[in-house]
Amino acid sequence: MASTGDFKPGYCFEMNGDLLQIVDFQHVKPGKGGAFVRTKLKSLKSGKIFEYTFNSGEKVTEARVETREYQFLYKESDMYHFMHNETFEQVSVSEDIITGYEYLKEGQVCLLLVHADTETVLSVELPAYVVLKIEYTEPAVKGNTASNAQKKATLETGAIINVPLFIEQDEIIKVDTREGRYSERVKA
């Protein structure tokens, strides 16, 4: 058992049959009445974010959650298959718990959040930036570079993002997976 004094962003616990992760919290001590902790929680089962208020010192059931590195192997229908780099154990994960799955490339290393007691994968997090090749984009029009206009580009993973007009087909770029946008051109 843990109390509200142990709260910090990323802390995981069980409540009402759900596994919850603290996104943000604030300890409040009003002038009148007892102190309380206002939290923003994320359900690791459904992915929903909601607010909840705890009385100061309230007890919660701590959950053992581990972050492990896995390598993405391949996709089969809506299931993604990953392999642990040290034990070679393979796990299959559904598309709905992967943030930014459209930027996932074979051989890429990702962080999997695993409930240690049940060995179930709760979420998959890609690196903040990935390097991908542009499969198709319209050619640039000469003289159309005065503004920071953008055009659509299809990446090697099939994702479509906006890129600056000077980016051409077969170039390699860095993509921000958190926001799904172009970051910079990568020199070969």
Residue pairs with C-beta under 8 A, 6 or more apart in sequence:
1 59
1 60
1 61
1 62
2 13
2 59
2 60
2 61
2 62
3 57
3 58
3 59
3 60
4 27
4 37
4 54
4 55
4 56
4 57
4 58
4 60
5 57
6 62
7 22
7 25
7 37
7 39
8 22
8 25
9 22
9 23
9 24
9 25
10 21
10 22
11 21
11 22
12 19
12 20
12 21
12 22
12 44
12 62
12 63
12 65
13 19
13 20
13 60
13 61
13 62
13 63
14 20
14 60
14 61
14 62
14 63
15 60
15 61
18 43
18 44
18 45
18 46
19 43
19 44
19 45
19 63
19 65
19 115
19 122
20 41
20 42
20 43
20 44
21 41
21 42
21 44
21 65
22 39
22 40
22 41
22 42
23 39
23 40
23 41
23 42
23 49
24 39
24 40
25 37
25 38
25 39
25 40
26 37
26 38
26 39
27 35
27 37
27 56
28 35
28 36
28 37
28 38
29 35
34 55
34 56
35 55
35 56
36 53
36 54
36 55
36 56
37 53
37 54
37 55
37 56
37 58
38 51
38 53
39 51
39 52
39 53
39 54
40 49
40 50
40 51
41 49
41 50
41 51
41 52
42 48
42 49
43 49
43 50
44 65
44 113
44 115
44 122
44 123
45 122
47 96
47 97
47 123
54 60
63 115
63 117
64 115
64 116
64 117
65 113
65 114
65 115
65 116
65 122
66 113
66 114
66 116
67 111
67 112
67 113
67 114
68 84
68 111
68 112
68 114
69 84
69 85
69 109
69 110
69 111
69 112
70 82
70 83
70 84
70 85
70 91
70 109
70 110
70 111
70 112
70 124
71 82
71 83
71 84
71 85
71 107
71 108
71 109
71 110
72 80
72 81
72 82
72 104
72 105
72 106
72 107
72 108
72 109
72 110
73 81
73 82
73 83
73 90
73 106
74 80
74 81
74 106
75 81
75 104
78 94
78 95
79 92
79 93
79 94
79 95
80 92
80 93
80 94
80 95
80 98
80 101
80 104
80 124
81 90
81 91
81 92
81 93
82 90
82 91
82 92
82 93
82 110
82 112
82 124
83 89
83 90
83 91
84 90
84 91
85 109
91 112
91 121
93 112
93 121
93 124
95 101
97 121
97 122
97 123
97 124
98 104
98 123
98 124
98 126
99 123
99 124
99 125
99 126
99 177
99 178
100 126
100 177
100 178
100 180
101 124
102 157
102 158
102 159
102 180
103 126
103 130
103 132
103 155
103 157
103 159
103 175
103 177
103 180
104 110
104 126
104 157
105 130
105 132
105 156
105 157
108 126
108 127
108 130
109 127
110 124
110 125
110 126
110 127
111 124
111 125
112 121
112 123
112 124
112 125
113 121
113 122
113 123
113 124
113 125
114 120
114 121
114 122
115 122
126 177
127 177
128 176
128 177
128 178
129 174
129 175
129 176
129 177
129 183
130 174
130 175
130 177
131 172
131 173
131 174
131 175
131 186
132 155
132 156
132 157
132 159
132 172
132 173
132 175
133 155
133 156
133 170
133 171
133 172
133 173
134 153
134 154
134 155
134 156
134 163
134 167
134 168
134 169
134 170
134 171
134 172
134 173
135 154
135 155
135 156
135 169
136 153
136 154
136 169
137 151
137 152
137 153
137 154
137 163
137 167
137 168
137 169
138 151
138 152
139 168
139 169
140 165
140 166
140 167
140 168
141 165
144 165
145 165
145 166
148 164
149 164
149 165
150 162
150 163
150 164
150 165
150 182
151 162
151 163
151 164
151 165
151 167
152 160
152 161
152 162
152 163
153 160
153 161
153 162
153 163
153 167
153 182
154 160
155 161
155 175
159 175
159 180
161 175
161 180
161 181
161 182
162 181
162 182
163 173
163 182
164 182
167 173
167 182
167 185
171 185
172 185
172 186
172 188
173 182
173 183
173 184
173 185
173 186
174 182
174 183
174 184
174 185
174 186
175 181
175 182
175 183
176 182
176 183
